[in-house]
Amino acid sequence: MCGIFGMYSSVPLSGTHRSTFVSVAQSQVVRGHHAFGIAWSTDSGSVDSFKRVGSVVEHSRELHRCLGSKMVIGHTRWATHGDATNNLNNHPHPFAVPSGRGYLVHNGIVSNYQEIADSRGLSMISDCDSEVLARHIEDNNGDILSRVRDAVSDVDPYAPLAVAVLVPEGLVLARRGNPLYWSDTRNFAWFASTQTALVGKVYEVPDNTAFLIPSGSGKVSQVPLRRREASMRRWVGSDLFA
C-alpha cells in the first residue's frame, strides 16, 4: 500500500495554497512512511523532482520546492520491492520521452515486472517493481497517454493499480482498481489516494481509464485501460483483495 497525491491548476502554486498542498501530501503518510518524493512542472516547460528516505511529515519543508508550479505529482512509499533506504527504489521513477524527462508514481504491485522487463529487453536500475512501468513508457512509441495505456496493459490483469505520470506536455492519471480521488476549488484541482485532506467537492477518478490533463490550455483526453480481472488472490501492497 502506497499513496499518490498532487495537484494541477491554471495559476502557479503560491504560498496561499501551500498549506492545502502540504495537508494533502501529509495525509498520505498513513499509506507509506518509508520514503516520499514529488515531481513538478517548471517555468521553463520541463519537469523536475526530488525524493527522500523517510516520511513526508519529516521532510515537509522541502515541499516548497514546487512553489510556482502548475502541476505536481507525489508519492508516499510503503516499501515492498526494494530497500527504501536506497533512493533508486523510491518514487518518482524517471524516464525519457521525446519531449524531455518524465516521472512516474505508482500504487500497486507489478507481480510480473521481471517478465515484462525480459520480454521487452528493458534495463532496470532499481529493485522496485514499479520502475518497469517507467521503462516500458520510455521504450514505447506514441503519445504519453498511449504509452501509459500500453504499460498498464502488460501488467498482470488481476493486479489493481493507480498511476500518475508527469511529462512536459501534461499530467496523466490512470486508475484500475486501486483508489484515487480528486477535488476542485477555484483554479485548483487536487488528487490523492484517500479523500482525507481534499478540499472542495470530492469525486472518484473513473475506474479503468487514463486521463491526460494538458500543461497548457486544451481539452482533457482519455483512453480506456485493460480492465482488471477478478481473482481470489490476495494483493499485498494494494487495496483490493478479491
C-alpha positions as CSV (number, residue, x, y, z in Angstrom):
1,M,0.0,0.0,0.0
2,C,1.4,3.4,-1.1
3,G,-0.1,6.8,-1.5
4,I,-0.3,9.1,-4.6
5,F,-1.1,12.8,-4.4
6,G,-0.7,16.0,-6.3
7,M,-2.4,19.0,-8.0
8,Y,-2.9,20.8,-11.2
9,S,-4.0,24.4,-11.7
10,S,-4.5,27.3,-14.1
11,V,-2.3,29.5,-11.9
12,P,1.1,28.8,-10.2
13,L,1.0,27.2,-6.8
14,S,1.7,30.0,-4.3
15,G,2.0,30.5,-0.6
16,T,-1.7,30.9,-0.3
17,H,-2.4,27.3,-1.4
18,R,0.8,25.8,0.1
19,S,-1.0,24.8,3.3
20,T,-3.6,22.8,1.3
21,F,-0.9,21.1,-0.7
22,V,1.1,20.2,2.4
23,S,-2.1,18.9,4.1
24,V,-2.9,16.7,1.0
25,A,0.7,15.4,1.0
26,Q,0.9,14.7,4.7
27,S,-2.5,12.9,4.6
28,Q,-0.8,10.2,2.6
29,V,1.7,9.3,5.2
30,V,-0.7,6.7,6.6
31,R,-0.2,4.8,3.2
32,G,3.6,5.0,3.3
33,H,6.2,6.4,5.6
34,H,9.4,4.7,4.4
35,A,10.1,7.3,1.6
36,F,8.4,10.0,-0.4
37,G,9.0,12.2,-3.4
38,I,7.5,14.7,-5.8
39,A,7.9,15.8,-9.4
40,W,6.7,19.2,-10.7
41,S,6.5,21.3,-13.8
42,T,8.9,24.2,-14.1
43,D,8.7,27.7,-15.6
44,S,11.0,26.6,-18.4
45,G,8.5,23.9,-19.5
46,S,10.5,21.0,-18.2
47,V,9.9,18.7,-15.2
48,D,12.0,18.4,-12.0
49,S,11.9,16.1,-9.0
50,F,13.3,15.0,-5.7
51,K,12.8,12.1,-3.4
52,R,13.8,11.4,0.2
53,V,14.1,8.4,2.6
54,G,11.7,8.9,5.4
55,S,8.2,10.2,5.7
56,V,6.7,13.3,4.0
57,V,6.0,14.7,7.5
58,E,9.7,14.6,8.4
59,H,10.6,16.4,5.2
60,S,7.5,18.7,4.7
61,R,9.6,21.8,4.5
62,E,11.1,20.6,1.2
63,L,7.6,20.7,-0.4
64,H,8.3,24.4,-1.0
65,R,10.5,23.4,-4.0
66,C,7.4,23.1,-6.2
67,L,6.0,26.5,-5.4
68,G,5.3,28.3,-8.7
69,S,4.4,25.0,-10.4
70,K,1.0,24.3,-12.1
71,M,1.4,20.5,-11.9
72,V,2.7,18.3,-9.2
73,I,2.7,14.5,-8.6
74,G,3.8,12.9,-5.4
75,H,4.2,9.5,-3.7
76,T,4.5,8.1,-0.2
77,R,6.1,4.7,-0.2
78,W,5.4,1.6,1.8
79,A,8.4,-0.4,0.7
80,T,7.6,-3.7,-1.0
81,H,10.1,-4.5,-3.7
82,G,13.5,-2.9,-3.0
83,D,15.1,-1.4,0.1
84,A,13.6,2.1,0.7
85,T,17.0,3.3,2.1
86,N,18.3,3.1,-1.5
87,N,16.7,6.1,-3.2
88,L,16.9,4.4,-6.6
89,N,14.0,2.2,-5.4
90,N,11.8,5.2,-4.4
91,H,9.3,7.2,-6.4
92,P,9.1,9.2,-8.7
93,H,10.8,7.0,-11.2
94,P,12.3,9.0,-14.1
95,F,12.1,8.1,-17.8
96,A,12.8,9.7,-21.1
97,V,10.4,10.7,-23.8
98,P,10.8,12.9,-27.0
99,S,9.5,15.9,-25.1
100,G,12.1,15.5,-22.4
101,R,12.3,13.9,-19.0
102,G,9.1,12.5,-17.3
103,Y,8.4,10.9,-13.9
104,L,6.0,8.2,-12.7
105,V,4.5,7.3,-9.3
106,H,2.5,4.1,-8.8
107,N,0.3,2.5,-6.2
108,G,0.1,-1.3,-6.5
109,I,2.1,-4.4,-7.2
110,V,3.5,-5.3,-10.7
111,S,3.9,-9.0,-9.9
112,N,5.1,-9.8,-13.4
113,Y,7.6,-7.0,-13.6
114,Q,10.5,-9.3,-14.4
115,E,8.5,-10.9,-17.2
116,I,7.8,-7.5,-18.7
117,A,11.4,-6.4,-18.4
118,D,12.7,-9.6,-20.0
119,S,10.1,-9.7,-22.8
120,R,10.8,-6.1,-23.9
121,G,14.6,-6.1,-23.1
122,L,14.3,-3.4,-20.5
123,S,17.2,-2.4,-18.4
124,M,16.2,-1.9,-14.7
125,I,18.3,0.3,-12.5
126,S,16.5,-0.4,-9.2
127,D,14.9,-3.3,-7.4
128,C,11.5,-1.7,-7.4
129,D,8.8,-3.4,-9.4
130,S,7.2,0.0,-10.2
131,E,10.2,1.1,-12.3
132,V,9.2,-1.3,-15.0
133,L,6.3,0.9,-15.9
134,A,8.6,3.9,-16.4
135,R,11.0,1.8,-18.5
136,H,8.0,0.5,-20.5
137,I,6.8,4.1,-21.2
138,E,10.3,5.0,-22.2
139,D,10.7,2.1,-24.6
140,N,7.4,2.5,-26.3
141,N,6.2,4.8,-29.1
142,G,3.3,7.2,-29.5
143,D,1.9,10.0,-27.3
144,I,2.2,9.8,-23.5
145,L,-1.4,8.7,-23.0
146,S,-1.0,5.7,-25.3
147,R,2.3,4.8,-23.7
148,V,0.7,4.7,-20.2
149,R,-2.2,2.7,-21.6
150,D,0.2,0.1,-23.1
151,A,2.3,-0.1,-20.0
152,V,-0.8,-0.9,-17.9
153,S,-2.0,-3.4,-20.5
154,D,1.1,-5.5,-19.9
155,V,0.7,-5.6,-16.1
156,D,-0.8,-8.8,-14.6
157,P,-4.5,-8.5,-15.5
158,Y,-5.5,-9.4,-11.9
159,A,-3.4,-6.6,-10.4
160,P,-5.1,-3.3,-9.2
161,L,-3.2,-0.1,-9.6
162,A,-3.2,3.6,-9.7
163,V,-0.6,5.7,-11.6
164,A,0.3,9.4,-12.0
165,V,2.7,10.5,-14.7
166,L,4.2,14.0,-15.3
167,V,5.8,15.0,-18.6
168,P,6.3,18.4,-20.1
169,E,3.1,18.1,-22.1
170,G,0.9,17.4,-19.1
171,L,-0.2,15.1,-16.3
172,V,-1.7,11.6,-16.7
173,L,-3.9,10.0,-14.1
174,A,-4.7,6.3,-14.5
175,R,-6.8,4.1,-12.3
176,R,-7.5,0.3,-12.4
177,G,-9.0,-0.9,-9.1
178,N,-6.9,0.9,-6.5
179,P,-8.5,4.1,-5.0
180,L,-7.8,7.6,-6.5
181,Y,-9.9,10.7,-5.8
182,W,-9.8,14.3,-7.0
183,S,-11.5,17.6,-5.9
184,D,-11.6,21.1,-7.3
185,T,-11.6,24.6,-6.0
186,R,-11.2,27.8,-7.8
187,N,-8.3,27.5,-10.2
188,F,-7.0,24.3,-8.5
189,A,-7.7,20.6,-8.6
190,W,-6.2,18.2,-6.0
191,F,-5.9,14.4,-6.1
192,A,-4.9,11.7,-3.7
193,S,-5.3,8.0,-2.8
194,T,-7.6,9.0,0.1
195,Q,-10.2,11.7,0.5
196,T,-9.0,12.9,3.9
197,A,-7.5,16.3,3.1
198,L,-9.0,17.0,-0.3
199,V,-10.9,20.4,-0.4
200,G,-14.0,21.2,-2.4
201,K,-16.3,18.6,-3.8
202,V,-14.7,15.2,-4.0
203,Y,-15.0,12.7,-6.9
204,E,-13.6,9.3,-7.7
205,V,-11.3,9.1,-10.7
206,P,-13.2,6.9,-13.1
207,D,-12.0,3.3,-13.0
208,N,-10.3,1.5,-15.9
209,T,-9.4,4.9,-17.5
210,A,-6.4,7.1,-18.1
211,F,-6.7,10.8,-18.5
212,L,-4.3,13.4,-19.9
213,I,-4.6,16.9,-18.4
214,P,-2.5,19.2,-20.8
215,S,0.0,21.5,-19.3
216,G,-1.3,24.4,-21.3
217,S,-4.9,25.2,-22.3
218,G,-6.6,22.4,-24.1
219,K,-9.1,19.6,-23.7
220,V,-8.6,16.7,-21.3
221,S,-8.1,13.4,-23.2
222,Q,-8.9,9.9,-22.1
223,V,-8.4,6.3,-23.1
224,P,-9.8,3.1,-21.6
225,L,-7.5,0.7,-19.8
226,R,-7.4,-3.0,-19.9
227,R,-9.9,-4.0,-17.3
228,R,-8.8,-5.8,-14.1
229,E,-9.9,-9.4,-14.0
230,A,-11.4,-10.8,-10.8
231,S,-9.2,-13.0,-8.7
232,M,-9.2,-14.8,-5.3
233,R,-5.5,-13.8,-4.9
234,R,-4.6,-11.5,-2.0
235,W,-2.7,-8.4,-3.3
236,V,-0.3,-7.5,-0.6
237,G,0.7,-3.8,-1.1
238,S,-2.5,-2.9,-2.9
239,D,-6.0,-2.1,-1.7
240,L,-8.1,-4.8,-3.3
241,F,-8.1,-8.4,-2.0
242,A,-10.5,-10.1,-4.4
